[in-house]
Amino acid sequence: KTSLVCEARYLGISFRCRLQGPTMRPYPPLLIAAVFIPSIAYLSTKTNWPYTIFISLLHVAALKETYFPSTKPSNRTDSLLISPNIRAVSWLLLSGPPPPHDVQKVRQMVDLLWPNVWRGIGLPRGISVEEVAIPATNSNGAVVYTALEATVPESVRNGHLFRPTDDRDTRAITNTAIVFVHGGGLISGTLQTEYGVSAELSKRCQCPVLSVDYRILPESTIEEAVSDVVAAFDWMALRHGTKRISIVGGSSGGILALLSGLSLRDRLRRWSMVRAENDKTASTGKTAHAPYMPASLGLLSPGPGLEWLSNPPDVHWSSLTTNHLRDGFMAGGFYHFVRHLVFDDAVTRQYFALALSDLTDLPPCLVTVGGDEVLLDGGKLLAKTLGVANVEVTFREYPSMPHVHHALYFWARESSDALDNIVSFVMQGKIEK
């Protein structure tokens, strides 16, 4: 009961306050919906009941905003922006059984939760979305297959391209673009997982945002997942002809953004070495085109894999134990399950150890973590290691925030402010707040 009331307050519905407050109007339809929707959702899906309640209350919140609009509209986003306490979502997720430690069931749960969330919110005003096919590229950034010529299914990945429908601000649209990488522990997630975050970034930045459907583990390799993100980066560079492209990702999307930045750096190094050894352009008078590098990397609650920043890997961060009862998105030892599933593979361990051994020559990086998340120590270690490697790094720790809290921008002011900081970093290279 306490968890339900806290979650209801977190979503701005707050049944208890509305019923007890002398000046507040009770809303019987919402109370009925709060009981009816979770019951029907649970019976039809048979999924983990805390997640079912979470989804259902999101729909109740949408009903509330439809029939009883907020009297305090935000000038930043079309959202409820009610709660000053985001920890309530952690209490709700911890109040029931932990997420199943089965990769297929995890995928089913993720595919149930977030698509329903974003379907209820819808696209922000002034933003359109287009389904695109992203061809694979080779080590030089040249297209290997086109959508029509592809003979291998994995050679072309799907993507969602979000962009402003009003393109009067041609400077921002021409000079800035974002490749967004969704989370899911490297083992789950689709284009729908952070659909709303990608769309909201496009709205706030007023620039194109490409979300890529990369291959996931264990069916594919980490190298293939990274190559899909790199291909999306190259596609965006060719499509929009701009060098100012940032790669941004949350959770496992954050670690893939980092690994993709390292892969693009290595590609540029190889290109520079070949040109230095065999500089044919000097004799012909032609100018060789260097491969693009990201303008910046947005690493939001990055992980898994930051344990390999240490040698040997450090798997005993204090935040793994001190925050395991606070971080609702990692409830029930979920991070340990993901880490063991991903890094049981020796090839994956070797890839991370080699890639993270050299973080030099990266573009400016933003590293964000929540003060209540289990990956807190990993984010701090990443920021410190980037600084030692002489990379320009901006680090933000948000007190009392869980893992990837930026994804809850629609409901919480703290998360919306965090998303504003990401926008400031991408557009201006700095955070003002």
JOPECOR-V280028 format. One record per residue. N is the residue number from 1. SS is DSSP state (helix for helix, strand for strand, loop for the rest). OMEGA is omega in whole degrees, -180 to 180 (none if undefined). Layout:
# JOPECOR-V280028
n->N ss->SS omega->OMEGA
n->N ss->SS omega->OMEGA
This chain:
# JOPECOR-V280028
n->1 ss->loop omega->179
n->2 ss->helix omega->-180
n->3 ss->helix omega->-179
n->4 ss->helix omega->180
n->5 ss->helix omega->179
n->6 ss->helix omega->-180
n->7 ss->helix omega->178
n->8 ss->helix omega->177
n->9 ss->helix omega->180
n->10 ss->helix omega->179
n->11 ss->loop omega->176
n->12 ss->loop omega->-178
n->13 ss->loop omega->170
n->14 ss->loop omega->-178
n->15 ss->helix omega->-176
n->16 ss->helix omega->-179
n->17 ss->helix omega->-178
n->18 ss->helix omega->-178
n->19 ss->helix omega->-175
n->20 ss->helix omega->-177
n->21 ss->loop omega->-176
n->22 ss->loop omega->-177
n->23 ss->loop omega->-177
n->24 ss->loop omega->178
n->25 ss->loop omega->173
n->26 ss->loop omega->-178
n->27 ss->loop omega->-177
n->28 ss->helix omega->180
n->29 ss->helix omega->-180
n->30 ss->helix omega->178
n->31 ss->helix omega->177
n->32 ss->helix omega->-180
n->33 ss->helix omega->-179
n->34 ss->helix omega->178
n->35 ss->helix omega->-172
n->36 ss->helix omega->-175
n->37 ss->helix omega->178
n->38 ss->helix omega->-179
n->39 ss->helix omega->180
n->40 ss->helix omega->-179
n->41 ss->helix omega->-178
n->42 ss->helix omega->-179
n->43 ss->helix omega->-177
n->44 ss->helix omega->-175
n->45 ss->helix omega->-177
n->46 ss->loop omega->-179
n->47 ss->loop omega->-180
n->48 ss->loop omega->-168
n->49 ss->helix omega->177
n->50 ss->helix omega->178
n->51 ss->helix omega->177
n->52 ss->helix omega->179
n->53 ss->helix omega->180
n->54 ss->helix omega->179
n->55 ss->helix omega->-176
n->56 ss->helix omega->-180
n->57 ss->helix omega->174
n->58 ss->helix omega->178
n->59 ss->helix omega->176
n->60 ss->helix omega->178
n->61 ss->helix omega->178
n->62 ss->helix omega->176
n->63 ss->helix omega->-180
n->64 ss->helix omega->-177
n->65 ss->helix omega->179
n->66 ss->helix omega->-173
n->67 ss->helix omega->180
n->68 ss->loop omega->-174
n->69 ss->loop omega->177
n->70 ss->loop omega->179
n->71 ss->loop omega->-179
n->72 ss->loop omega->-179
n->73 ss->loop omega->180
n->74 ss->loop omega->177
n->75 ss->loop omega->-178
n->76 ss->loop omega->-175
n->77 ss->loop omega->179
n->78 ss->loop omega->-174
n->79 ss->loop omega->178
n->80 ss->loop omega->178
n->81 ss->loop omega->-175
n->82 ss->loop omega->-160
n->83 ss->strand omega->169
n->84 ss->loop omega->-176
n->85 ss->loop omega->-176
n->86 ss->loop omega->-177
n->87 ss->loop omega->-179
n->88 ss->helix omega->179
n->89 ss->helix omega->176
n->90 ss->helix omega->179
n->91 ss->helix omega->-179
n->92 ss->helix omega->-177
n->93 ss->helix omega->180
n->94 ss->helix omega->-173
n->95 ss->loop omega->180
n->96 ss->loop omega->180
n->97 ss->loop omega->179
n->98 ss->loop omega->177
n->99 ss->loop omega->-178
n->100 ss->loop omega->179
n->101 ss->loop omega->178
n->102 ss->loop omega->-170
n->103 ss->helix omega->-180
n->104 ss->helix omega->178
n->105 ss->helix omega->176
n->106 ss->helix omega->180
n->107 ss->helix omega->178
n->108 ss->helix omega->-179
n->109 ss->helix omega->179
n->110 ss->helix omega->-179
n->111 ss->helix omega->177
n->112 ss->helix omega->-172
n->113 ss->helix omega->-167
n->114 ss->helix omega->175
n->115 ss->helix omega->177
n->116 ss->helix omega->179
n->117 ss->helix omega->-175
n->118 ss->helix omega->177
n->119 ss->helix omega->178
n->120 ss->helix omega->-179
n->121 ss->helix omega->-178
n->122 ss->loop omega->179
n->123 ss->loop omega->174
n->124 ss->loop omega->177
n->125 ss->loop omega->176
n->126 ss->loop omega->-180
n->127 ss->strand omega->175
n->128 ss->strand omega->179
n->129 ss->strand omega->-179
n->130 ss->strand omega->174
n->131 ss->strand omega->-177
n->132 ss->strand omega->174
n->133 ss->strand omega->-175
n->134 ss->strand omega->-180
n->135 ss->strand omega->176
n->136 ss->loop omega->178
n->137 ss->strand omega->178
n->138 ss->loop omega->-175
n->139 ss->loop omega->178
n->140 ss->loop omega->180
n->141 ss->loop omega->179
n->142 ss->loop omega->-178
n->143 ss->strand omega->179
n->144 ss->loop omega->178
n->145 ss->loop omega->168
n->146 ss->loop omega->-178
n->147 ss->loop omega->-178
n->148 ss->loop omega->-175
n->149 ss->loop omega->-174
n->150 ss->loop omega->175
n->151 ss->loop omega->178
n->152 ss->loop omega->-176
n->153 ss->helix omega->-177
n->154 ss->helix omega->-177
n->155 ss->helix omega->179
n->156 ss->strand omega->178
n->157 ss->strand omega->176
n->158 ss->strand omega->178
n->159 ss->strand omega->172
n->160 ss->strand omega->178
n->161 ss->strand omega->176
n->162 ss->strand omega->177
n->163 ss->strand omega->179
n->164 ss->strand omega->176
n->165 ss->loop omega->176
n->166 ss->loop omega->-175
n->167 ss->loop omega->180
n->168 ss->loop omega->178
n->169 ss->loop omega->-174
n->170 ss->helix omega->-179
n->171 ss->helix omega->-178
n->172 ss->helix omega->-176
n->173 ss->helix omega->-178
n->174 ss->helix omega->-169
n->175 ss->helix omega->-175
n->176 ss->loop omega->175
n->177 ss->strand omega->-178
n->178 ss->strand omega->166
n->179 ss->strand omega->-177
n->180 ss->strand omega->-177
n->181 ss->strand omega->-176
n->182 ss->loop omega->177
n->183 ss->loop omega->-179
n->184 ss->loop omega->177
n->185 ss->loop omega->-176
n->186 ss->loop omega->-176
n->187 ss->loop omega->-177
n->188 ss->loop omega->178
n->189 ss->loop omega->178
n->190 ss->loop omega->176
n->191 ss->loop omega->-179
n->192 ss->loop omega->-172
n->193 ss->loop omega->178
n->194 ss->loop omega->179
n->195 ss->helix omega->-177
n->196 ss->helix omega->179
n->197 ss->helix omega->178
n->198 ss->helix omega->-180
n->199 ss->helix omega->-178
n->200 ss->helix omega->175
n->201 ss->helix omega->178
n->202 ss->helix omega->-180
n->203 ss->helix omega->-175
n->204 ss->helix omega->178
n->205 ss->helix omega->-174
n->206 ss->loop omega->-180
n->207 ss->loop omega->178
n->208 ss->strand omega->175
n->209 ss->strand omega->180
n->210 ss->strand omega->175
n->211 ss->strand omega->-173
n->212 ss->strand omega->178
n->213 ss->loop omega->-176
n->214 ss->loop omega->177
n->215 ss->loop omega->-175
n->216 ss->loop omega->180
n->217 ss->loop omega->-1
n->218 ss->loop omega->-179
n->219 ss->loop omega->178
n->220 ss->loop omega->-179
n->221 ss->loop omega->177
n->222 ss->helix omega->179
n->223 ss->helix omega->178
n->224 ss->helix omega->178
n->225 ss->helix omega->179
n->226 ss->helix omega->-179
n->227 ss->helix omega->177
n->228 ss->helix omega->178
n->229 ss->helix omega->177
n->230 ss->helix omega->178
n->231 ss->helix omega->177
n->232 ss->helix omega->177
n->233 ss->helix omega->179
n->234 ss->helix omega->180
n->235 ss->helix omega->180
n->236 ss->helix omega->179
n->237 ss->helix omega->179
n->238 ss->helix omega->-176
n->239 ss->helix omega->-173
n->240 ss->helix omega->175
n->241 ss->loop omega->-179
n->242 ss->loop omega->175
n->243 ss->loop omega->-177
n->244 ss->loop omega->179
n->245 ss->strand omega->177
n->246 ss->strand omega->173
n->247 ss->strand omega->-176
n->248 ss->strand omega->178
n->249 ss->strand omega->179
n->250 ss->strand omega->180
n->251 ss->loop omega->178
n->252 ss->helix omega->173
n->253 ss->helix omega->177
n->254 ss->helix omega->179
n->255 ss->helix omega->177
n->256 ss->helix omega->175
n->257 ss->helix omega->178
n->258 ss->helix omega->-179
n->259 ss->helix omega->178
n->260 ss->helix omega->175
n->261 ss->helix omega->178
n->262 ss->helix omega->178
n->263 ss->helix omega->178
n->264 ss->helix omega->175
n->265 ss->helix omega->179
n->266 ss->helix omega->178
n->267 ss->helix omega->178
n->268 ss->helix omega->178
n->269 ss->helix omega->179
n->270 ss->helix omega->179
n->271 ss->helix omega->-179
n->272 ss->helix omega->179
n->273 ss->helix omega->179
n->274 ss->helix omega->-180
n->275 ss->helix omega->180
n->276 ss->helix omega->-178
n->277 ss->helix omega->-176
n->278 ss->loop omega->-174
n->279 ss->loop omega->180
n->280 ss->helix omega->-176
n->281 ss->helix omega->-179
n->282 ss->helix omega->-179
n->283 ss->helix omega->-178
n->284 ss->helix omega->-179
n->285 ss->loop omega->179
n->286 ss->loop omega->-180
n->287 ss->loop omega->178
n->288 ss->loop omega->-178
n->289 ss->loop omega->-180
n->290 ss->loop omega->176
n->291 ss->loop omega->179
n->292 ss->loop omega->169
n->293 ss->loop omega->177
n->294 ss->loop omega->175
n->295 ss->loop omega->179
n->296 ss->strand omega->177
n->297 ss->strand omega->175
n->298 ss->strand omega->-174
n->299 ss->strand omega->-170
n->300 ss->strand omega->-176
n->301 ss->loop omega->-171
n->302 ss->loop omega->177
n->303 ss->loop omega->9
n->304 ss->loop omega->172
n->305 ss->loop omega->-178
n->306 ss->helix omega->174
n->307 ss->helix omega->-177
n->308 ss->helix omega->169
n->309 ss->helix omega->178
n->310 ss->loop omega->178
n->311 ss->loop omega->5
n->312 ss->loop omega->-178
n->313 ss->loop omega->179
n->314 ss->loop omega->-178
n->315 ss->loop omega->-176
n->316 ss->loop omega->176
n->317 ss->loop omega->179
n->318 ss->loop omega->-179
n->319 ss->helix omega->178
n->320 ss->helix omega->180
n->321 ss->helix omega->-177
n->322 ss->helix omega->-176
n->323 ss->loop omega->-174
n->324 ss->loop omega->175
n->325 ss->loop omega->-180
n->326 ss->loop omega->-174
n->327 ss->loop omega->-176
n->328 ss->helix omega->-179
n->329 ss->helix omega->177
n->330 ss->helix omega->-174
n->331 ss->helix omega->172
n->332 ss->helix omega->180
n->333 ss->helix omega->-176
n->334 ss->helix omega->-178
n->335 ss->helix omega->178
n->336 ss->helix omega->177
n->337 ss->helix omega->180
n->338 ss->helix omega->-177
n->339 ss->helix omega->-180
n->340 ss->helix omega->-180
n->341 ss->helix omega->-177
n->342 ss->helix omega->-170
n->343 ss->helix omega->167
n->344 ss->loop omega->-179
n->345 ss->loop omega->-177
n->346 ss->helix omega->-180
n->347 ss->helix omega->178
n->348 ss->helix omega->178
n->349 ss->helix omega->-180
n->350 ss->helix omega->180
n->351 ss->helix omega->-179
n->352 ss->helix omega->-179
n->353 ss->helix omega->-180
n->354 ss->helix omega->-176
n->355 ss->helix omega->-175
n->356 ss->loop omega->178
n->357 ss->loop omega->-179
n->358 ss->loop omega->180
n->359 ss->loop omega->-178
n->360 ss->loop omega->174
n->361 ss->loop omega->174
n->362 ss->loop omega->175
n->363 ss->loop omega->178
n->364 ss->strand omega->-176
n->365 ss->strand omega->170
n->366 ss->strand omega->177
n->367 ss->strand omega->179
n->368 ss->strand omega->176
n->369 ss->strand omega->173
n->370 ss->strand omega->-179
n->371 ss->loop omega->-179
n->372 ss->loop omega->-176
n->373 ss->loop omega->-177
n->374 ss->loop omega->-179
n->375 ss->loop omega->-178
n->376 ss->helix omega->-178
n->377 ss->helix omega->178
n->378 ss->helix omega->177
n->379 ss->helix omega->178
n->380 ss->helix omega->179
n->381 ss->helix omega->179
n->382 ss->helix omega->180
n->383 ss->helix omega->180
n->384 ss->helix omega->-179
n->385 ss->helix omega->176
n->386 ss->helix omega->178
n->387 ss->helix omega->178
n->388 ss->helix omega->179
n->389 ss->loop omega->179
n->390 ss->loop omega->173
n->391 ss->loop omega->176
n->392 ss->loop omega->-174
n->393 ss->strand omega->173
n->394 ss->strand omega->-176
n->395 ss->strand omega->177
n->396 ss->strand omega->172
n->397 ss->strand omega->-178
n->398 ss->strand omega->-176
n->399 ss->loop omega->175
n->400 ss->loop omega->180
n->401 ss->loop omega->177
n->402 ss->loop omega->179
n->403 ss->loop omega->177
n->404 ss->loop omega->-178
n->405 ss->helix omega->178
n->406 ss->helix omega->-179
n->407 ss->helix omega->-180
n->408 ss->helix omega->-178
n->409 ss->loop omega->-174
n->410 ss->loop omega->-173
n->411 ss->loop omega->-171
n->412 ss->strand omega->179
n->413 ss->helix omega->-178
n->414 ss->helix omega->-179
n->415 ss->helix omega->177
n->416 ss->helix omega->177
n->417 ss->helix omega->178
n->418 ss->helix omega->178
n->419 ss->helix omega->175
n->420 ss->helix omega->178
n->421 ss->helix omega->176
n->422 ss->helix omega->179
n->423 ss->helix omega->180
n->424 ss->helix omega->-179
n->425 ss->helix omega->-179
n->426 ss->helix omega->-174
n->427 ss->helix omega->-173
n->428 ss->helix omega->-179
n->429 ss->loop omega->-180
n->430 ss->loop omega->178
n->431 ss->loop omega->-176
n->432 ss->loop omega->-176
n->433 ss->loop omega->none
